[in-house]
Amino acid sequence: MTKIESLYTKDSTGYFCMLFGVTQEEIQPVLEFINAPQNLQQFLPAIDNLIEIFEVGQHSPLLHEFHLNEEKIVTWKATLQKIRSTRHVDLPPELQQLKPRKNVRPDGLIGDYSEYASLVASDPGYSESESSAIRYLHFIALGAAAGYRQQVASGEVTQQTKCIVDGMRKIRDLESPKKRPTFEIPDLRTSISLKACQYSIKKLNDVSSDKSDQEWADKIRGLLRAYSEARGGRERYELELDKIGEIHHSPVQEEPDWASDTGNRDPSSKPFRLITYISRPDETSRRTLMKLGLSPDEYATKTAVAFNDPDMPLLAQHDARLGRLKNRGKLNSIIQASQALPDSWGTPTAYEIEQLVRQLSSEPQPTLTSISPDDMPALQAMLLLRLWTGRPLEELLTLQLLPSFQDTGECDLIFIEDTATLQIPISTPSRQRGINPIDLALLQSPELVGRATSSRGSIVVKLPQKATSILKTFFQNWQQTKKRKTHRQPFLHSTIDFVAGIRAYLSYLNRQHATRWTDVRISLVMRQAILQSTGDQVFVYLLTKQEFGHAVVVAHYQCTDVDYLAAVFHRAHAWIISTVSDSTIPQQNPIDFLSNAPAVGSPLAVSDTFVRELCNHFKIALRSQLRQSPSVTTWINIHNALVAYIVHWLGFCSGYRAVRDPLHDPLELDQQTGILVISDKDDDFYRHTRVVCLPLSFVKQIDVYIEHLLSLATKLTGKSDLHKKIRALCQRYRHASTISDNKSQTLPFLFFLSPQLRVRNISPSTLAEFNPTDLPGNIDRHYLRSKLSALGAPGEYIDYFMGHWERGEEPYQKYSMVSPLQIGKTLQPYLEEINKACGWSVQFGLRGC
């Protein structure tokens, strides 16, 4: 197949209308709809396809979404049929390009006129039903492409994406059976909205494992999404969320204060069904996040809760509003549980903890009718472990006995007899995703003060003295039994019903001391102690395996020394003991951070040395470009090197997520205080928007960047459009206090330039071109989260700074008492220390005229 040069801009419409007897007003709307070139290149073969497409699309329920109607489609179809009936006439030399040319492919047709080029494709001979489905899909794609072009022309979309070219290429691929997807082309004629069409395509994509099929569906769906959401360049990485209902059967109250003396629940209460609606990324979005090294779990949010209560009146069961009113108390308890409020009625009081500790430590133990005296030591030991570790009963049953410590690498729950210590396994959800072996070796290299990090580890701790003495006595007595010779797990092979025994023991305690103990509330003691000691939910999850709030999400980013975790464990015990003895919170010194100790958690939590070397890499790249001879290429390289340095500094001082166009608008930054508004993972209600305080040195870097932009604009006078946009961007920054927010911004604040002086958006893919490694773009968040925690910053403030919270925990919504300035003042010393340790400093770009 040869190529020819085509004069697409040569207007042949006048000759065409005269020859085929149609008016300009009749044919022009059709040509604009299909984005036809002015010379009507190969228009005759396109007519047949277009008539068939209009035939299946004229009754479409989607016409109103494309601002079309059936009357207009019928008129267009009649005009094309009139042309087709007279096309047997001989074409003059001026219109020879209208003929089909199967062996000639004009340059630029598919790139510049993608919609029109898809109409020139020939029919490969599909079945009638499949052809109809393809033509209808083609009609929807043409409508979306035409609508998207109108959005760009009107200014509704300021930064056009490649969605039309990519989508239409996939439509054109259907011409060849070898390029078409392996799944059946979806028949969208029953879909009543573009959203429904996208969902139908997404379902096919989710079940397909072939990458080419997934790419085909992604491109088609991307075109429909771009139009339906008026999607410009900045929103390109928005994710699709699936709303999933998770059904749980729960009692009326998990921690009843109406429990009977026997520990049994009220037999008249019936369990209700709790349905939690969770929005999670769909399969396509999960794959996108995984490629970027991000955790899909972070994008999951609880959106709604519903109840199916058999005790509810029949009228309320069929009316969702009445159901919510009746169950508002249960909804409130769920929100309180997710927030882990220390004043919740379910949180154990100091009096209750004292009575439980004294009862478990006293001798003799109570006599219970359901438990034999010989089994009481085992029950007492189990309750002590449950209290002082916060671990679930299922795990405590697997506890093993070892005579001495053996570093076998196994992460099991073990009681070491000679030291009377407890080995507790620690596991995190972090995985070594997206890290190649070379980068992994680089992260762990001694030159960069790296260390081996795993997702599983263990800590060795000593329980309080009285609890240790009771446990040691019980295990020594168990050694004298015959089971010791064949088993090392005293609880797992016991015949005791620990569930019933714990219930009976707590019922006795409740009767004697007017407490409200249940098995669930015992686990809350360590949770409360760790939260009060550190303020960080992730330590609760790591040390007790209790999942609540946003702890699991945060654990993806956290990397912590095992010695640090052991210190947190002992600090929680000190809090419990102090609360029991005099109801005061103990004053404790900060925990030392041992950078070379073994750690568990995210392998992407790099060291200070690694960040410092990364910072030096960008500085050297910028300085080397500044030494080059002045030229347009040199100016472009200087600009790109400076922007890459600024974007990385921004990430390592603010925790900005790896998104497209960070700091898109200069109005998001307050130049006086360094306060930055970040909305990098948000919904329509801005529930995840946060306010952070940046180092003032970074604000000075932005001032220098403005000087660089003005100098760059002066040097690019030959590119008048780019020159005006850059100067307007600088004016927007310098006059931020007086400029209107509604004034359109035609250029992102931080951007790269191509060799042809085209603006390139900041994105994980474009930023990767300047990185010396292939590590994911969000290593800054892993580093910041782990470093702030290690330095002893308040856990709650770290959550606010990183944007980690769940519904009900939003710090900046209406009526919130959280102060952004207080958070900034508290974290500022830690951030300044991090900034200084990593070597970030103001770097100059182009200066002068």
C-alpha positions in Angstrom: 0.0 0.0 0.0 1.5 3.4 -1.0 1.0 6.8 0.5 0.1 10.0 -1.1 0.1 13.7 -0.1 -3.5 14.9 0.2 -4.6 18.5 0.1 -7.3 18.1 2.8 -7.7 21.9 3.1 -8.7 22.3 -0.5 -12.4 23.0 -0.4 -14.3 20.8 -2.9 -17.8 21.3 -1.4 -18.9 23.7 -4.0 -18.1 21.4 -7.0 -19.7 18.5 -5.0 -23.0 20.3 -4.5 -23.2 21.4 -8.1 -22.5 17.9 -9.4 -24.9 16.0 -7.1 -27.7 18.5 -6.9 -27.7 19.2 -3.2 -27.3 22.5 -1.4 -24.6 23.6 0.9 -27.1 23.9 3.8 -28.2 20.3 3.3 -24.8 18.6 3.3 -22.7 20.9 5.6 -24.3 19.6 8.9 -23.5 16.0 7.9 -19.9 16.9 7.0 -19.5 18.7 10.4 -21.0 15.7 12.3 -18.5 13.3 10.7 -15.6 15.8 10.7 -15.0 15.4 7.0 -12.0 17.0 5.3 -12.7 19.9 3.0 -11.6 18.0 -0.1 -14.0 15.1 0.8 -11.3 12.5 0.4 -13.0 9.1 -0.5 -16.4 10.4 0.4 -18.3 8.1 -1.9 -17.5 4.8 0.0 -18.2 6.6 3.3 -21.8 7.4 2.1 -22.8 3.7 2.2 -21.5 3.1 5.7 -23.0 6.4 7.0 -26.5 5.6 5.6 -26.4 2.2 7.4 -25.2 3.8 10.6 -28.0 6.4 10.5 -30.5 3.6 9.7 -29.8 1.9 13.0 -29.3 5.1 15.0 -32.3 7.2 14.0 -34.5 5.6 16.8 -31.7 5.6 19.4 -32.8 6.7 23.0 -29.4 8.5 23.2 -30.2 11.1 20.5 -30.9 13.8 23.2 -27.5 13.2 24.8 -25.9 14.1 21.4 -28.3 17.1 20.9 -29.8 15.3 18.0 -33.4 14.2 17.1 -35.0 11.7 14.8 -36.1 14.3 12.3 -32.6 15.6 11.8 -31.2 12.1 11.3 -34.0 11.3 8.7 -33.1 14.5 6.8 -29.4 13.7 6.8 -30.1 10.2 5.6 -32.4 11.5 2.8 -29.6 13.8 1.6 -27.1 11.0 1.5 -29.5 8.7 -0.4 -30.0 11.4 -3.0 -26.3 11.7 -3.5 -26.0 7.9 -3.7 -28.7 7.7 -6.4 -26.7 10.0 -8.7 -23.1 9.0 -8.0 -22.9 6.9 -11.2 -22.1 10.1 -13.1 -18.6 10.6 -14.2 -16.5 12.6 -11.8 -14.6 15.7 -13.1 -10.9 16.0 -12.4 -11.7 18.3 -9.4 -13.5 15.5 -7.6 -11.5 12.4 -8.4 -10.5 12.1 -4.8 -14.1 11.1 -3.9 -13.6 7.6 -5.4 -12.6 4.6 -3.2 -8.9 4.0 -3.2 -8.2 0.7 -1.5 -4.5 0.6 -2.4 -3.8 4.2 -1.4 -3.7 5.5 2.2 -3.5 9.3 2.4 -1.1 10.7 5.0 -2.8 12.0 8.2 -6.3 10.9 7.5 -6.7 8.7 10.6 -4.8 11.2 12.7 -6.5 14.4 11.7 -9.9 13.1 10.7 -10.4 10.1 12.9 -14.2 10.0 12.7 -14.2 10.3 9.0 -11.5 7.7 8.5 -13.5 5.2 10.4 -16.3 5.6 7.8 -14.0 4.8 4.9 -13.3 1.3 6.3 -14.7 -1.6 4.3 -17.2 -4.2 5.6 -15.4 -7.4 6.5 -18.5 -9.5 6.1 -19.9 -9.9 9.6 -23.3 -11.5 10.3 -26.4 -9.3 10.0 -26.9 -9.1 13.8 -23.3 -8.4 14.5 -23.1 -5.8 11.8 -26.1 -4.0 13.3 -24.4 -4.0 16.7 -21.2 -2.6 15.2 -23.0 0.1 13.3 -24.9 1.2 16.4 -21.6 1.3 18.4 -20.2 3.3 15.5 -23.1 5.7 15.7 -22.6 6.3 19.4 -18.9 6.8 18.9 -19.5 9.4 16.2 -22.0 11.2 18.4 -19.6 11.3 21.3 -16.8 12.5 19.2 -18.9 15.3 17.6 -20.1 16.4 21.0 -16.6 16.3 22.4 -15.3 18.6 19.6 -18.1 21.0 20.4 -17.1 21.0 24.1 -13.5 21.9 23.0 -14.7 24.6 20.7 -16.9 26.2 23.3 -14.1 26.2 25.9 -16.0 23.7 28.2 -13.0 21.4 27.8 -9.7 23.5 27.9 -7.2 20.7 27.5 -8.2 18.2 24.8 -7.2 14.6 25.2 -6.5 11.9 22.5 -9.8 10.2 23.2 -11.3 10.7 19.7 -8.2 9.4 17.9 -7.8 6.5 20.2 -11.5 5.5 20.2 -11.9 5.8 16.5 -8.8 3.8 15.8 -10.5 0.9 17.7 -13.7 1.4 15.7 -11.6 1.2 12.5 -9.9 -2.0 13.8 -13.2 -3.8 13.5 -12.5 -3.7 9.7 -10.0 -6.5 10.2 -11.1 -9.7 12.0 -7.5 -10.1 13.3 -7.7 -6.8 15.2 -11.2 -7.1 16.6 -11.6 -8.2 20.3 -12.1 -11.8 21.0 -15.4 -11.2 22.9 -18.7 -10.5 21.2 -19.2 -6.8 20.2 -21.8 -5.5 22.7 -25.3 -4.7 21.4 -26.0 -1.3 23.0 -29.4 -0.7 21.4 -31.2 -1.4 24.7 -29.0 1.0 26.7 -30.9 4.2 27.6 -27.9 6.3 28.6 -24.2 6.7 27.9 -23.5 5.6 31.4 -25.3 2.3 30.7 -23.2 1.9 27.5 -20.0 2.4 29.4 -21.2 -0.1 32.0 -21.9 -2.7 29.3 -18.5 -2.3 27.8 -16.8 -2.4 31.2 -18.4 -5.7 32.1 -16.9 -7.3 29.0 -13.6 -5.7 29.9 -13.7 -7.0 33.5 -14.1 -10.6 32.4 -11.5 -10.5 29.7 -7.9 -11.4 30.5 -6.5 -10.5 27.0 -4.6 -7.2 27.1 -5.5 -6.2 23.5 -9.2 -6.8 24.4 -8.9 -4.7 27.5 -7.2 -1.9 25.6 -9.9 -2.0 22.9 -12.7 -1.6 25.6 -10.7 1.0 27.5 -10.3 3.3 24.4 -14.0 3.0 23.4 -15.1 3.6 26.9 -12.7 6.5 27.3 -14.3 8.3 24.3 -17.8 8.0 25.8 -16.6 9.1 29.2 -14.7 12.0 27.8 -17.9 13.4 26.2 -20.4 12.5 29.0 -18.2 14.0 31.7 -16.8 16.9 29.6 -13.4 15.4 30.4 -10.3 17.5 29.9 -6.7 16.7 30.4 -6.6 17.1 34.2 -9.4 14.7 35.0 -8.0 12.0 32.7 -7.1 9.7 35.6 -10.5 9.7 37.3 -11.5 6.2 38.3 -14.7 4.3 37.9 -16.2 2.9 41.2 -18.4 -0.1 41.6 -21.0 0.2 44.4 -21.0 -3.2 46.1 -23.4 -4.3 48.9 -21.8 -6.4 51.6 -24.3 -8.3 53.7 -23.6 -9.1 57.4 -25.9 -10.7 60.0 -25.5 -8.9 63.2 -27.2 -8.8 66.6 -29.2 -5.9 67.6 -26.3 -4.6 69.6 -22.8 -6.0 69.5 -22.0 -5.0 73.1 -25.2 -5.1 75.1 -25.5 -3.5 78.4 -28.7 -5.5 78.9 -26.9 -8.9 79.0 -28.3 -11.2 81.7 -26.3 -12.5 84.7 -25.6 -15.7 82.8 -24.0 -13.8 80.0 -26.7 -14.9 77.5 -28.4 -12.4 75.2 -32.0 -11.6 75.3 -33.7 -14.5 73.5 -36.5 -12.3 72.2 -34.1 -10.2 70.1 -33.8 -11.3 66.5 -30.7 -10.7 64.3 -31.0 -8.1 61.7 -29.2 -7.9 58.3 -26.8 -5.1 57.9 -25.9 -4.1 54.3 -22.9 -1.9 53.9 -22.5 -0.2 50.4 -18.9 0.2 49.6 -17.6 2.0 46.5 -14.5 0.2 45.1 -12.5 0.8 41.9 -13.6 -1.5 39.1 -11.3 -4.0 37.5 -10.0 -1.6 34.9 -9.3 1.1 37.5 -7.6 -1.4 39.8 -5.3 -2.4 37.0 -4.5 1.3 36.3 -3.7 1.9 40.0 -1.6 -1.3 40.2 0.5 -0.1 37.2 1.1 3.2 39.1 2.1 1.3 42.2 -0.9 2.6 44.1 -3.2 0.6 46.4 -6.8 0.1 45.1 -7.9 -0.3 48.7 -7.2 3.4 49.4 -9.9 4.3 46.9 -12.6 2.2 48.6 -15.1 4.2 50.7 -18.2 3.3 52.7 -21.1 5.2 51.0 -24.2 4.0 52.7 -25.7 1.6 55.3 -29.1 -0.1 55.2 -30.9 -2.5 57.5 -33.2 -5.4 57.1 -34.7 -5.7 60.6 -37.3 -8.5 61.1 -38.5 -6.7 64.2 -39.3 -3.6 62.2 -43.0 -2.9 61.4 -44.1 -4.1 58.0 -44.7 -0.5 56.8 -41.2 0.5 57.7 -39.7 -2.5 56.0 -41.1 -1.3 52.7 -40.2 2.4 53.2 -36.5 3.1 53.3 -37.0 6.5 54.9 -39.0 5.1 57.8 -36.4 2.3 58.1 -33.6 4.9 58.5 -35.6 6.8 61.1 -36.2 3.6 63.2 -32.6 2.5 63.0 -30.9 5.9 63.4 -29.5 4.7 66.8 -27.8 1.8 65.1 -26.4 4.0 62.4 -25.0 6.3 65.0 -23.3 3.4 66.8 -21.7 2.3 63.5 -20.3 5.8 62.9 -19.0 5.9 66.4 -17.3 2.5 66.0 -15.6 3.7 62.8 -14.3 6.8 64.6 -13.2 4.9 67.7 -14.3 7.6 70.0 -12.8 7.3 73.5 -16.0 8.5 75.2 -18.2 5.9 73.4 -20.4 3.9 75.8 -18.8 0.7 74.5 -15.3 1.8 75.5 -14.2 0.2 78.8 -13.9 2.6 81.7 -11.0 2.7 84.1 -13.1 1.2 86.8 -14.0 -1.8 84.6 -10.4 -2.4 83.5 -9.3 -2.2 87.2 -11.9 -4.8 88.3 -10.9 -7.1 85.4 -7.2 -6.9 86.1 -7.6 -7.4 89.8 -10.0 -10.4 89.3 -7.6 -12.1 86.8 -4.6 -11.5 89.1 -6.2 -12.6 92.4 -6.1 -16.1 93.9 -8.1 -18.2 94.2 -10.1 -17.8 91.0 -13.9 -18.0 91.2 -15.8 -21.3 91.0 -17.9 -21.5 87.9 -20.5 -24.2 87.4 -19.7 -24.6 83.6 -15.9 -24.8 84.1 -14.2 -27.4 86.2 -11.5 -26.2 88.7 -8.8 -28.1 86.8 -9.6 -26.0 83.7 -9.6 -22.6 85.4 -5.8 -22.0 85.0 -6.1 -22.4 81.3 -9.1 -20.1 81.1 -7.3 -17.5 83.3 -4.2 -17.6 81.1 -6.3 -17.2 78.0 -8.1 -14.2 79.4 -4.8 -12.6 80.4 -3.5 -13.0 76.8 -6.7 -11.7 75.4 -6.5 -8.6 77.6 -2.7 -7.8 77.3 -2.4 -8.5 73.5 -5.8 -7.6 72.1 -5.4 -10.5 69.7 -8.4 -12.6 68.6 -9.2 -15.8 70.3 -8.6 -17.9 67.1 -5.0 -16.8 67.0 -4.4 -17.2 70.8 -5.5 -20.8 70.5 -2.5 -21.5 68.2 0.1 -20.3 70.8 3.2 -22.5 70.9 5.7 -23.1 73.7 9.5 -23.1 73.1 12.2 -23.6 75.7 14.4 -20.8 74.3 14.4 -18.3 71.5 15.1 -19.7 68.1 15.4 -17.3 65.1 13.8 -19.6 62.6 12.2 -16.9 60.6 8.8 -18.2 61.3 6.3 -15.5 62.4 4.1 -17.4 64.9 2.7 -16.6 68.3 5.2 -18.2 70.7 5.8 -18.1 74.5 9.6 -18.4 75.2 10.0 -20.2 78.5 13.6 -19.3 79.6 13.0 -15.6 79.2 9.2 -15.6 79.9 8.6 -13.4 76.9 6.1 -13.5 74.1 6.8 -13.5 70.4 4.0 -11.8 68.5 3.7 -12.0 64.7 3.3 -8.7 62.8 1.9 -8.7 59.3 1.0 -5.8 56.9 -0.9 -5.7 53.6 2.1 -4.1 51.8 3.4 -6.0 48.9 6.4 -5.5 46.6 4.2 -4.5 43.7 5.7 -2.7 40.7 9.3 -3.0 41.9 11.8 -4.7 39.7 14.8 -6.6 41.1 17.2 -3.8 40.3 15.2 -1.1 42.1 14.6 -3.5 45.0 18.3 -4.0 45.4 18.8 -0.3 45.2 16.3 0.3 48.0 18.1 -2.2 50.3 21.7 -1.2 49.4 23.9 -0.3 52.4 25.2 2.8 50.5 21.8 4.3 50.6 21.3 3.2 54.2 18.7 0.7 53.0 17.4 -2.2 54.8 15.5 -5.4 54.2 11.8 -4.8 54.6 9.2 -7.6 54.6 5.4 -7.7 54.9 5.8 -10.1 57.9 7.8 -10.0 61.0 7.6 -10.4 64.8 8.3 -8.6 68.0 9.4 -10.1 71.3 7.7 -8.4 74.4 7.3 -9.1 78.1 3.9 -8.8 79.6 3.3 -7.1 83.0 4.9 -8.9 85.9 1.8 -10.4 87.5 0.5 -11.7 84.1 3.9 -13.1 83.3 4.1 -15.0 86.6 0.6 -16.5 86.1 1.3 -17.6 82.5 4.7 -19.0 83.5 3.2 -21.1 86.3 0.4 -22.4 84.0 2.9 -23.5 81.3 5.2 -25.1 83.8 2.3 -27.2 85.2 1.2 -28.1 81.7 4.8 -29.4 81.0 4.1 -32.1 83.6 1.1 -33.5 81.5 1.4 -36.2 78.9 0.4 -33.9 76.2 3.6 -32.0 76.5 5.5 -34.9 74.9 3.4 -34.8 71.7 2.2 -31.2 71.4 3.7 -27.8 71.9 0.3 -25.9 71.8 -1.4 -26.1 75.2 -4.6 -24.3 74.1 -5.2 -25.8 70.7 -5.5 -29.4 71.9 -7.4 -28.5 75.1 -11.0 -29.9 75.6 -12.1 -26.6 77.1 -14.8 -24.6 75.4 -13.1 -21.2 75.7 -16.0 -19.3 74.2 -18.4 -20.5 76.8 -15.8 -20.3 79.6 -15.0 -16.6 78.8 -18.7 -15.8 78.7 -19.3 -17.5 82.1 -16.2 -15.8 83.7 -17.3 -12.3 82.5 -20.9 -12.9 83.7 -19.5 -13.7 87.2 -17.4 -10.5 87.1 -20.4 -8.4 85.9 -22.6 -9.7 88.8 -19.9 -9.1 91.4 -18.8 -5.6 90.4 -21.6 -4.2 88.3 -19.5 -4.1 85.1 -20.6 -4.7 81.5 -17.8 -6.9 80.2 -18.2 -9.0 77.0 -15.6 -10.7 74.9 -15.7 -8.0 72.3 -15.1 -5.2 74.9 -12.0 -7.0 76.2 -10.3 -6.5 72.8 -11.1 -2.8 73.1 -8.7 -2.3 76.0 -5.5 -2.7 74.0 -7.1 -0.7 71.1 -7.9 2.2 73.4 -4.5 2.0 75.0 -2.6 2.1 71.7 -4.8 4.9 70.4 -4.3 7.0 73.5 -0.6 6.4 73.5 0.1 7.1 69.8 -3.1 8.5 68.2 -2.4 6.3 65.2 -4.8 3.6 64.0 -2.2 1.8 62.0 -0.4 0.6 65.2 -3.7 -0.8 66.4 -4.0 -2.9 63.3 -0.4 -4.0 63.3 -0.2 -5.0 67.0 -3.7 -6.4 67.5 -4.9 -7.3 64.0 -8.1 -5.3 64.6 -9.4 -3.7 61.4 -11.3 -0.5 61.8 -11.4 3.0 60.3 -8.7 3.6 57.8 -6.0 1.5 59.5 -5.7 -1.1 56.7 -5.3 1.6 54.0 -2.6 3.4 56.0 -0.8 0.1 56.6 0.0 0.0 52.8 2.1 3.2 53.3 3.6 2.5 56.7 7.0 1.0 57.3 8.0 0.6 61.0 10.9 -0.8 62.9 10.0 -3.9 64.9 11.8 -2.4 67.9 9.6 0.7 67.5 6.5 -1.5 67.5 7.7 -3.3 70.6 8.1 0.0 72.3 4.6 1.0 71.3 3.3 -2.3 72.8 5.0 -1.6 76.1 3.8 2.0 76.1 0.2 0.8 75.7 0.7 -1.5 78.7 2.0 1.4 80.8 -1.1 3.4 79.8 -3.4 0.6 81.0 -1.5 0.1 84.3 -1.4 3.9 85.0 -5.2 4.2 84.2 -6.0 1.3 86.5 -3.8 2.6 89.4 -4.6 6.4 89.4 -6.6 7.1 86.2 -3.9 9.3 84.8 -2.0 9.2 81.5 1.7 8.5 82.0 4.3 10.9 80.7 6.7 9.0 78.5 9.7 10.0 76.5 9.6 9.8 72.7 10.5 6.4 71.2 13.9 6.3 69.6 13.9 5.5 65.8 16.5 2.9 64.8 17.0 3.3 61.0 19.0 0.2 60.6 16.8 -2.1 62.6 14.6 -4.7 60.8 11.3 -3.3 59.6 7.9 -4.5 58.5 5.7 -2.6 56.0 6.0 -0.9 52.8 9.3 -1.5 50.9 8.8 1.9 49.2 9.4 3.8 52.4 12.9 4.9 51.3 15.7 6.2 53.5 16.8 9.9 54.0 19.9 9.0 52.0 17.9 7.7 49.1 15.8 10.9 49.0 19.0 13.0 49.3 20.6 11.3 46.4 17.4 11.6 44.3 17.4 15.3 45.1 21.0 15.7 44.1 20.3 13.8 40.8 17.7 16.5 39.8 20.0 19.3 40.9 22.8 18.0 38.8 20.5 17.5 35.8 19.4 21.1 36.1 22.9 22.6 36.5 24.2 20.6 33.6 21.5 22.1 31.3 22.3 25.6 32.6 25.9 25.2 31.3 24.8 24.4 27.8 24.9 26.9 24.9 21.8 29.1 24.6 19.2 27.6 22.2 15.6 26.7 22.1 16.5 23.1 22.9 18.5 24.2 25.9 15.7 26.4 27.2 13.3 23.5 26.9 15.6 21.2 28.8 16.2 23.7 31.5 12.5 24.2 32.0 11.8 20.5 32.1 14.6 19.8 34.6 13.4 22.6 36.9 9.8 21.4 36.8 10.8 17.8 37.5 12.8 19.1 40.6 9.8 21.2 41.8 7.3 18.4 41.4 9.4 15.9 43.3 10.0 18.4 46.1 6.3 19.1 46.2 5.6 15.4 46.6 8.2 14.9 49.4 7.0 17.9 51.4 3.2 17.7 51.0 2.4 14.0 50.3 0.6 14.9 47.0 -0.7 11.8 45.4 0.6 10.6 42.0 -2.0 12.4 40.0 -2.2 14.4 36.8 -1.2 18.1 37.1 -0.4 18.5 40.9 -0.8 22.1 42.0 -2.8 22.8 38.8 -3.9 26.3 39.8 -1.5 28.8 41.5 -4.5 30.1 43.5 -4.4 26.8 45.5 -1.2 28.1 47.3 -1.2 30.9 49.8 2.1 32.8 49.2 2.2 34.4 52.7 1.7 31.3 54.9 2.6 28.4 52.6 -0.8 26.8 53.1 -1.8 24.6 50.1 -5.2 23.2 49.3 -5.0 19.7 47.9 -7.9 17.8 46.3 -6.2 14.8 44.7 -8.7 12.1 45.6 -12.1 13.5 45.9 -15.8 13.2 45.3 -18.5 15.8 44.4 -18.7 16.9 48.0 -14.9 17.4 48.4 -14.8 15.1 51.4 -11.2 14.3 50.8 -9.9 17.8 50.3 -7.2 18.7 52.8 -5.1 21.7 53.8 -1.4 21.3 54.4 1.4 23.7 55.4 4.4 23.7 53.1 8.0 24.8 54.1 8.5 28.5 53.3 11.6 27.5 51.3 9.3 25.8 48.8 7.2 29.0 48.5 10.5 30.8 47.6 11.1 28.1 45.0 7.8 28.9 43.4 8.7 32.6 43.3 11.9 31.7 41.5 9.9 29.5 39.2 7.7 32.5 38.2 10.8 34.5 37.3 12.0 31.5 35.2 8.6 31.4 33.4 8.8 35.2 32.6 12.3 34.7 31.2 11.2 31.7 29.2 8.2 33.6 27.7 10.5 36.4 26.7 12.7 34.0 24.8 9.8 32.3 23.1 8.4 35.4 21.3 8.2 33.4 18.1 5.6 31.2 19.7 3.0 33.9 20.4 0.2 31.7 21.7 2.5 29.9 24.3 4.1 33.3 25.1 0.7 34.8 26.0 -0.4 31.8 28.1 2.8 31.7 30.2 2.6 35.5 30.9 -1.1 35.1 31.8 -0.2 32.2 34.2 2.5 34.4 35.9 -0.1 37.3 36.3 -2.5 34.8 37.9 0.1 33.9 40.5 1.4 37.5 41.2 -2.1 38.9 41.5 -3.8 36.0 43.2 -5.4 38.3 45.8 -7.3 40.3 43.2 -8.0 37.9 40.4 -11.4 36.3 40.0 -11.6 32.5 40.5 -13.9 32.2 37.5 -11.3 33.6 35.1 -10.3 30.7 32.8 -6.8 29.2 33.1 -5.5 27.9 29.8 -2.2 26.4 31.1 -1.5 24.2 34.2 0.8 25.8 36.6 3.5 23.1 36.4 4.1 21.7 32.9 6.7 20.1 30.6 7.5 21.2 27.1 8.1 18.9 24.1 10.9 19.6 21.6 8.2 21.1 19.3 7.2 23.6 22.2 4.0 21.8 22.9 2.7 21.7 26.5 2.9 18.3 28.2 0.9 17.7 31.4 2.5 16.5 34.5 1.5 12.8 35.0 3.1 9.7 36.4 4.1 8.6 32.9 5.7 11.9 31.9 7.4 12.3 35.2 8.8 8.8 34.9 10.9 10.0 31.9 13.0 12.1 34.3 13.4 9.6 37.1 16.6 7.6 37.5 14.6 4.5 38.7 11.4 2.7 37.7 9.9 3.0 41.2 6.3 4.0 41.4 5.4 7.7 41.5 4.1 7.6 45.1 7.2 6.7 47.0 7.0 10.2 48.5 3.8 9.3 50.4 5.4 6.0 51.7 8.4 7.9 52.9 6.5 10.8 54.5 4.1 8.6 56.3 6.8 6.4 57.8 9.2 9.2 58.6 6.6 11.4 60.4 5.5 8.4 62.4 9.1 7.6 63.3 9.9 11.1 64.4 7.0 11.0 66.8 4.5 13.3 65.1 0.9 12.9 66.4 -0.8 10.1 64.5 -4.0 12.0 64.1 -2.2 14.9 62.5 -0.3 12.6 60.2 -3.7 11.3 59.0 -4.9 14.8 58.3 -1.7 15.7 56.5 -1.7 12.6 54.3 -5.4 12.6 53.6 -6.1 9.3 55.3 -9.6 9.1 56.7 -13.0 7.3 56.3 -16.5 8.6 56.2 -17.3 10.2 59.6 -13.7 11.1 60.1 -13.4 14.1 57.6 -11.5 16.8 59.4 -12.5 19.8 57.2 -16.2 19.3 56.7 -19.0 21.5 58.1 -19.0 22.0 61.9 -15.5 20.5 62.2 -13.4 21.9 65.1 -10.1 20.8 63.5 -7.8 23.8 62.9 -5.6 23.6 59.8 -3.2 26.2 61.3 -2.8 24.1 64.5 -2.0 21.0 62.4 0.5 23.0 60.4 2.2 24.5 63.4 2.4 21.1 65.0 3.9 19.3 62.0 6.1 22.2 60.8 9.2 21.3 62.9 9.0 17.7 61.7 8.6 18.8 58.0 11.5 21.3 58.3 13.7 18.5 59.8 12.7 16.2 56.9 13.3 19.0 54.3 16.7 19.7 55.7 17.7 16.0 55.9 16.8 15.4 52.3 18.7 18.5 51.0 15.9 20.3 49.2 16.8 23.9 48.5 15.8 26.7 46.1 17.1 26.1 42.5 17.2 28.8 39.8 16.2 28.3 36.2 16.3 30.9 33.4 16.9 34.4 34.6 16.8 37.8 32.9 15.8 38.5 29.3 
